[in-house]
């Protein structure tokens, strides 16, 4: 059966892991717990019309990084020194380039000043653990030392906290809070005064999974523009179209945030994300973030080009630096490639958005328990920007680790509480709560999601129980 055919059949809730499977009810002993979501959800099936299942492009970028992060981290132990014309730049900058390690994967980062500020991609730190002391995300940084004409890995790791992030620019600003900056002293690259131009020499440094630590590549700036509206694959189908057709064709790309990018011939690999792209003077002109996907239908590999966040975007992002680390408040909309609108309590009005990474297993769901999303949304509109603003949910659940639950039970100002299982032991071990002064750490609550104690509004609780019954998880 084709993938489209699989997407059009009944939406299978193949939930492989129950969420927070051991949240205890008050008064029970530590050995006696209740499941957060019942094991009855395993293999549950919800019959939905084919036209209800539509792509969720606004969440696809996050979904692609989620899938890539599931690969095991297997870096080579070999070491590589700078050679050729890029050697001088490599010797100068490589000691300020770090391995950025999280519980779910790794990437590259680099110092932007001598005070310990480190720049990387937002998708590199997206799966980082929550620091219990600050409520922000914490990563490990591994530096290198220049010796005998090459870079060598230095241990133990330094620790850094996330102070600022932007999913739109795919940038994150970290600060070293424990351990040394780097053995050879901080020598961060300067931001280039002149913008990069096509045809110019450039140099990329990173930690490619298929290569070695501190791999250097001398390459060429291939193009400069705005993603996605300057991309050939975006505009080519619209050439020669009538104005109305062109506007209609561009509409799906309006779901993606625009960013100014540099395209190079550097040949990046997973693991290079967050590394510096430098000009012939060793000045920063971009931050590496991606490569094209291969065309599986034709068998042609499209990874001959690499994408980098333009230095102008970088300059704007690092211009202001917060005084305190950023409380980690995850996006309640789960990563997904597709989703479906459903009426799971059987009252004739939609109450649930279900999401999937592959069209079968559920990534998570958003529940409108007081059914005040008005007007009722047709399926396709639920996943564009306007639809997301109009879908007023009270509970969101993520089934992709780290598993999380989001609550908006007062229905006034959006998400007010987030509980997370950061260590994967089945119990909530971190919580954030929004108050008058903003987000702060809070104690996790012991009740299961279906517990009446969580809901002041009994009607919302009754609807939740009906939805869980429909999923086989009551």
Secondary structure, 3 states (H helix, E strand, C coil): CCHHHHHHCCEEEECCCCCCCCECCCCCCCCCCECCCCHHHEEEEECCCHHHEEECHHHHHHHHHHHHHCCCCCCCCCECCCCHHHHHHHHHHHHHEEEEEECCEEEEEEECCCCCEEEECHHHHCCCEECCCCCEEEEEEECEEEECCEEEECCCCEEEEEEEEECCCCEEEEEEEECCCCCCCCCCCCECCCCCCCCCEEEEEECCCCCCECEEEEEEEEEEEEECCCCHHHHHHHCCCCHHHHHHHHHHHHHCCCEEEEEECCCCCCCCCCCEEECCCCCEEEEEEEECCCECCCCECCCCCEEEEEHHHHHHHHCCCCCCCCECCCCCCCCCCEEEEECCCCCCCCCEEEEECCCCCEEEEEECCCCCCCCCCCHHHHHCHHHHHHCCCCEEEECCCCEEEEECCCCCCCCCEEEEECCCCCCCCEEEEEECCEEEEECCCCCCCCCHHHCCCHHHHHHHHHHHHHCCCC
